[in-house]
């Protein structure tokens, strides 16, 4: 059973180590496996990664 965590700023207590939790990132809950010594927000990213785009030729002007 996984717990839902709504606050990303809380420190991780020993009872959550090596457990699977759902961390809310502002849009949807994200499933994460937790390690000791971190905060919950380090595991749920709030922004999407976009690949770097190069110019693919000239477009319409």
Secondary structure, 3 states (H helix, E strand, C coil): CCEEECCCCCECCHHHCCCEEEEECCCCEEEEECCCCCEHHHCCCCCCCCCCCCCCCCCCC
